[in-house]
Each structure stands twice: as structure tokens, then as C-alpha cells.
Amino acid sequence: MNYGRLEVKIKRVCPRKRARDHLKPHLTPAGQRGGASPLCSIMAESRAVEYCSDAEDLFGDYDSILEDSSILAKLDDAEQNERLREAGQQLSEDGDVLSDSILDGIGVGPPEDLPASQLQFQEEVQEKVKRSRLQDGDKTSTPFRGRTSVEDQTRMAAGARRSVVDQLKRTMLGNAAAPAAVSRTAVLKEAVVSEEMSVAMQAMETVSAHTPDLGPFFSLPTKVKELMFRLRGIQSLYAWQETCLNLDCVQQRKNLIYSLPTSGGKTLVAEILVLRELLCRRKDCLFMLPYISLVQEKVRGLASFGLELDFMVEEYAGSKGKFPPVKRRNKRSLYIATIEKAHSLVNSLIETGRLDDLGLVVVDELHMLGDGSRGAIIEMTLAKVQYVSKTTQIIGMSATLGNIHDLQTFLRAENYTNDFRPVQLKEYVKLHDSIYEVDPKEENCFRFSRLLNFKYSSAMQKIDPDHIIALVTEVIPAHSCLLFCPTKKNCENVAAMICKYLKEDFLRHREAEKTVLLRELRDSGNGSLCPVLRATVPFGLAYHHSGLTSEERKLVEEAYSSGVLCLLTCTSTLAAGINLPARRVILRSPYVATDFLKRSQYKQMVGRAGRAGIDSVGESILILQEKDRNTAKTLVCAPMENCYSNLMHDDGKGLLSLILSLIGLNITSSVEQLQDFLRGTLLFVQQQQLCVGRSLQDAVQQCVDVLKEKDLVTEDSHSQNLQVTKLGKAMYKASVDLTYSDVLYKDLSKGLEALLLNSYLHLVYLVTPYDMINQCKPDWMIFFRQFTLLSPAEQKMSAAIGVPESLVARKAAGQTVKKSVDVAAVRRMYLALVLFSLLKETDVWSVSERFQLSRGFVQMLLSSSSAFCSCVLHFTQELEEFWPLRALLAELTRRLSYCVKAELIPLMEVAGVLESRAKQLYSAGYKTLPQLANADPAVLCRTIQNLYKKQAHQIVASAKMLLSEKAAALQEEVDDLLAAPTDLPAAPSDGPPLT
């Protein structure tokens, strides 16, 4: 155990000894302390004591630190007593040279009662005694007896005692000579934190099921508890959270899956475990989240903790993240990553042999293992972590699942389940004008509750046959309400419809704040404002779906959280994203688009009902038609669905990608080793259900054959070992879908033959994501209009990739095209024109109107393109023939990531700062990252319009963290350059040196 060391302030004084009467001893006997720690008693002293640094004076017949309780004097007395007792006696048979009675005579208490420096000294003494026993004793199991003379033994004892005194003096002198670069108060506070962290480490190693007390705050320093209250307002934990943190498996660092309803407080437990790993075990951590918005929110939320507790918070989302991450000597890192970025991060750590530095992996929404290709990536990541590192702990947060045992087997994890909710949830369904309470004990699953009490005119009944207005006006504006709709268009229509029948009183509710919100929405759109929001926001209503820009979504979410907006009409994606609770949740229909709701989706939506600390109860109401009544019974009363592996999803695409990366990372090199690895996957646990018609062994062999055909893997003719080709290595390092391996290589190769360098268009085309091609069909008139605006060189480039002007003109005129057309190239070129316009204008609104696309889709296209551009950059870095593209793609990635004027990019790199806020900051004089990092949050609030205090603190904290991260990366680079190389060539053994 490493104990914190108390530094002492040094002052040169006259060699003459000083009077000691004014000094008070800082060490109190254990029996008199009353539980207070020595460090606390030191902090209680109002006047700092300055100690002599002269070696000849420091150790005379007293020690100037402890006065009459001198540990040296006590040691001398103890030695004298020991000599008298040993006179006429032979030394003990076990060869102890320094008996325990000497240390007993010193009068020190047990380890926890001593300051850190003396604890360290005592441990060193005990360690030397043990080594002495090993060296002086017999080499066999039978000890020597009677072979050493009494004189020799006495001489050995005296030498050992002298060494004890000398070593104690050296230790105290070292403490006294340690320079104090900061104030004594700061040193002592730091010592308190170090002491508590040491105690926490000891507690984590020795705690048992019968020891509920883990330390100051669940094995963490008291400072963490103070930060929880100051930054989060959390004073105490729920009972289930304390139980979960005290589980034996958690203390023993076994893997854990814990399942609770939505809004039960799962994330706080994970954050405490992360802090414990970072501070107590000094290991890096990885926090996996499903969406970019959640990653950014978590980075903002934990940046302040990182600054206060001295660890790095690094964002891995979109195009952000360095592979492999910067290796830090003095700080630990918390990587907060999306699913895809987390997989790439783990791959880079395995490749560089640094996975053991990762002490903890936290997976939010673990049940997403059953979610298509993203579920396959989660499974690949966790399987690799378990196979390569035996010390990395995995914590999974999951919704309640029907087959949680399969996940336990896969992760070799314990399971903790609780049905706790901070606010009681009551579930209802509405059929016609009646409300029924959901009760699984009832035969029909529904129990009549009440009739709706709202007078409808015949006109209203036609417009609102589902009585949505009646349901929402029962709670708004006094309380909040979420209304989930099956489609994005339905969200907008329902919000507009409700406003038509609301009273004018709604307009006066928080009118000034709604005016401010409208102004902010207009500013975020560079003067443009959505007509639906213009009509609904004055009533306290808004819609929320992917058609909004990220700036608009953030403004709407903040206004809803603060109560300015009382009702959001939204799609199901809101339930899976940021936490926005409501007094009442209404499901407009049991469908998402045309698909019937899954039970997990339903529970996620209704789980938003009930605001902890505000509501005593939360309500959910599912609106049903008669035709859906029986199906809805299964939805609300059936057990949770099962979660299945997706490695075989989409013709085994996930398994194919996994095998390629395993061979490329040198984790496996043969089919047998591949099969051994797969025994640690969820697919292996569920192979009886999933591998129907062919065995898992056959599937592995088929995947290897496919990789050979694609020239991604080769087999050594002599050793029969599997190896990746250069193309294969580029594919797995770039995290590119293997479906596009051939076409990406061909497109880049063809592009190099005649790369257009006087325009971004050709490069933008090369990084337009293949998986977005089918999400947009060209409007041929718009296509032709934009095509004619291109320069001759740009039009020539378009013709070279298979989209000539004649084709676009014929399609725009409605004529048939006789020649075969590469539809994928045409659609990709259309999307490239959208991106090209964005790069030139940086205005999402004008581009979306020009191409008749939703502004949300345009922004999503931009985000996907920046991420894919980053992947293509990694791809080109592994293939020498694409070297000319590397510098170009690096700059394009940066441009696509922010798509703003160059001067705003440094500000937008800060988590939580979007374009409109960056413009405000820049106009206010905060033009660089250092300026923002050193800003006063209080001044920011006064300077920047509509910036709340909490937001200002988060922005400044995020800026400081980013600045610290950049500075640390540069310092690491400097240290590496200045470090002496370990592989210097040896000097020649003979021959005269050259003169």
C-alpha cells in the first residue's frame, strides 16, 4: 500500500538548539484521540510550524518534531530494556534479531493510527526483519539451532538496532528536507485526500460481505461526496444504490449486470464505480453510450469532476478521438465513447499492448446487444476485452430482459435486479372515451378507471377523435407532458392541432421566457425559424424529432427541462436519448411508423413518466383502437423480450468483421483459435437457437473462405497460419463495413488517376457514406439546376464517375435513358452536391431549402460524412498507394466536423458549444480555447445572453478539460523526444577510439 506522505516546510535557522516549550505535540496517543485522525489535528493548528533543516541539529538528544513524545528517545529506552531482558538468555530459536517488543516499546499504535511517513517506515522495518529471517535462517524447513554464538547474535542484534535508528533518522530527515512548493494548507488538504484514498484502497482489498463500511464515500475521498452535492445536488443515495455498491461481486471486481426500470438512478452507480477505478486503482475507464448526444452530455457532466479530481475526460464520438489514445504518465483517462468508437478504441489498445491499463468498461443500454449491427459491435468489443485482459472489469446497465441469464453466462457476470422507481408509475390505456388501468392480475389485463370529462364539439371530434386535447389539458401547463407519435410528420401536425384549441391563458404562461426561446431558435437558424415552432412555442408546445437541427433540439430540451415548454410531441428516439421526464406520458399509437411497438420500446417510453423530487406519481396512457386491443394486452402485460446475439445478423456480417479483426490483431492465427475465441461470445451461448442449419464451426470456416476470396486474409503455405493482407488491415483499422471493401478501394484508386484539386467536390464525393445512398432519392430538376452551377472541371469530374450532364438533363426532362445507369453513383453524387453546398455556405437552413430536404437530414448527412471521412483517412494511412490523400482528408475531416467559419472551430471543439453559442462567445471576445478556459462563469452569464449559470460552469469546465488534454498530449510528445533511447548501440568491445 502506498501511503500519502506529509511534506514539511523547511527553514534555515541557527545551529544552536531551540527551546521547545512553545511546541505542541501533533501525535496524540491512540487512546486519547477520540477518533480524530492525526492529519485532521494538524489541520486544526492555526499557526504553521517551521522546522530546522540542519542535519547535525535535527537528531540530537531529542527530535524537534515530537518533543517529549520523541520516537527516537522511546526507541533508545526500548533497546535498553531489551538488552537487560536478553542478558543471560539465548536469542529466540526463530532467529528474530529485532523482537516485536522493541516496536511495542515505542508506543505507536496500529497502522491506521500513524501518519503516513511513520507507517511507511514501520512497514520497511518489518520487511527488513522478514528478509533477515529468510537470509539468516536455514534454507531447509528445519531451522538452525545452537550454531551461532551468543556474541555473534548480540553483535547482529546491535547492528540491527543501529540500522533501525539510522533508518528512522534518514526517513525523518528525508521528510524534513522535502521542499514545499505550495502553501502548507494546500499540502495538508492534499495529504488528507491521499490518506483517504490509501484507506479506500486498503478497504477495497480487505472488505468482506460483513463489512458494510467501505470508507469515507464508498471507498472514495470525502471530496467526491462534496462534489456530488455541489455539482449534482445529490446528498444521499437510494437504498438500492448503496446495496449494489456494497455487493460482494463489486468489491471483488467481478463483472456485474444490473437491471432497473428507466429513471431508477442506474447511471450514478456506474459513475461512482468509474471514479473508484480512476482514483483508487489508478486505471483508465471506458464508458460506452449509444448516441453522440449522450456522449457529449456525459462529457459535459463529468468534466468538472475530472478537473477537481485530476483525471482526463476524453470524447470519442463522430470524428473525435485519437487511436491509440495518448499514453499519460501521471494522469488517468476516462474515455466516453459511442459504440463504434469504443470498438475502435479497444482494438487500438490491444494492438499497442495497453488493454491492461483499462481497469473498467461500463456499457449503458446493454440490452442493445440485440439491436442489429450495433449489437454485434458491442458483443465484439466485450468479447475481446474478456479474452485479452483478465483484469478488466465489465459493468453493464440493462433494461429488464427475459433471458438475462444468457448475458450473465456471456460476461461471466453476477446479476442485480430491482424494480425500484423514485416515483410510482401508473399505466393506463384509453379505449374510446374510457380510461382503463393496466393490471396483469385482471383476466382481461385492463380494469376500468374513469370516463374522460371533456366536452367536445362536433368539429373538435372530427379533428381530434382520439381525445388528445382532453388528455393533455388535464396536466398542462401546471405539469409537463410527453406525447409520443408514430411518425415525424405526425409530431408536427398534432402539436399544431392542439394549439388551435388551447385557451389564451396558455399564451400568458411564462410569456417573456417563450419570447426569448423564439429569438434563440431564430438565431440558431441564422434568421430562419420553423413555422410550426413559431406557432406552437407561444402556447408552451414544441415538437422533437430528428428533423430538427442539433441546436434546435438542444434549445427545445433545455426549455422543456426548465418548464418554459410544458408539452413535447416526439418520436420514440427521445425515450432512448436524453432524460426528459414528465408528469404524464401519452402514446398516440402503439406503432412506430408501421411496426407494432416492442415491449422494450413501450417500457422505455412509459418509463419517462414521473419526475423525481417533483411528482409523487407518474402516469402513462396508451391510446388504442379496438382492432389493437388484444395485441396491446401482450404489449403491456407480457414478460420482457429476449436478447439475442447479432453476429449472424445480415448474413453473418458481424462474424465476418470479428474474424478479420481477430486475425489482424494477432489474437488468433488459425481456425482452431478462432473457434476457441468464439466460445466467449453470446453467439456461442445461444448457438442452439441461432445456428440452425449449420454449426458454428461451419460458419467460422465459411467466413474465413470469404475473407480469402476478398483478398483480406491469406494462409501461410508452411505454417498454415492465417494473416491479414494490407487491404484487410486497412479495413479493420478503419472500421469500414466489409460490404464496401471492394468498392471503396476501387473508388479511391480511380479518384487518384484524375483527382480534382481546385475544388472540394471530388474529395467530398469520395467520403460520402455508402450507407446513406438509399435514404435519399434525387429530385432531378434540383439536381440539374445545381449541376449547371458547377465549373467545367467539376462537371468533367462528375462525368468521369458516371454522372454526365446529359444523363441529368434527360432525367430532369422526364426522358428515358437507354444506357445503363449506375444508380448508386448517381445518388451518391446528389448527396455530394448537398455536402458541397454546405461547405461553401455553412448554412444548414438555406441548403435544406434548396434541395428540399429536412434540415435534420442535412445535418445528419454532414455528421455521418465527417465520421466516414475519418474512417477513410485511417484506411489510406495503412495503404501506401493512397499517400497523396492523407493530408487532404485530414483537413476535410476537420471541415466536415464543424462546417462553420474557420475562426469558430476552436470554440466548437468544446463539448456542448454549438454554432450559435460559438458565435455569441466569439462576439463577446472569447475567441480562443485558452480565453474560454480561463473565463469566469459568472462573467460569462452576464456577458452571453440567455446563458444559465450551470451551462456556463459546464462550458468553462469542458474548455479547461480540452485545454488540459491538448497540453498533456504536447507534453507527452516533448517527454518522448527528450527521453534517452533504450536501444542505443553498444560500444565496440575492442579497438582504439578514433581521434
Buried (B, 14 or more C-beta within 10 A) or exposed (E): EEBBBBBBBBEEBEEEBEEEEEBEEBBBEBEEBEEEBBBEBBBEEEEEBEBBBBEEBBBEEBBBBBBEBBBBBBBBBBBEEBEEEBEEEEBEEEBBBBBEEBBEBBBBEEEEBBBBBBBBBBEBBEEBBEEBBEEBEEEEEEEEEEEBEEEEBBEBBEEBBEBBBEBBBEBBBEBBEBEEEEEBEEBBBBBBBBBBBBBBBBBBEEBEEEEEEBBBBBBBBEBBBEBBEEBEEEEEBBEBBBBBBBBEBBBEBBBBBBBBBBBBBBBBBBBBBBBBBBBBBBBBBBBBBBBBBBBBBBBBBBBBBBBBBBBBBBBBBBBBBEBBBBEBEEBBBBBBBBBBBBBBBBBBBBBEEBBBBBBBBBBBBBBBBBBEBBBBBBBBBBBBBBBBBEEBBBBBBBBBBEBBEBBBBBBEBBBBBBEBBBBEBBBBBBBEEEBBBBBEEEEEBBEEBEEBEBEBEEEBEEEBEBBBBBBBBBBBBEBBBBBBBBBBEBBBBBBBBBBEBBEEEBEEBBEEBBEBBBEBBBBBBBEBBBEBBEBBBBBBBBBBBBBBBBBBBBBBBBBBBEBBBBBBBBBBBBBBBBBBBBBBBBBBBBBBEEEBBBBBBBBBBBBBBBBBEEBEEBBBBBBBEEEBBEEBBEBBBEEBBBBBBBBBBEEBBBBBBBBBBBBBBEBBBBBEBBBEBBEBBBBBBBBEEBBEEEEBBEBBBBBBEBBBEBBBBBBEEEEEEBBBBEBBBBBBBBBBBBBBBEEBBEBBEEBBEEBBEEBBBBBBBBBBBBEBBEEBEBBBBBBBBBBEEBEEBBBBBBEBBBBBBEBBBBBBEEEEEEEEEEEEBBBBBBBBBBBBBBBEBBBBBBBBEBBEBBBBBBBBBBBBBBBBBBBBBBBBBBBEEBEEBEEBBBEBBBBBBBBBEEEBBBBBBBBBBBBBBBBBBBEBEBBBBBBBBEBEBEEBBEBBEBBEEEBBBBBBBBBBBBBBBBEBBEBBEEEEEEEEEEEEEEEEEEEEEEE
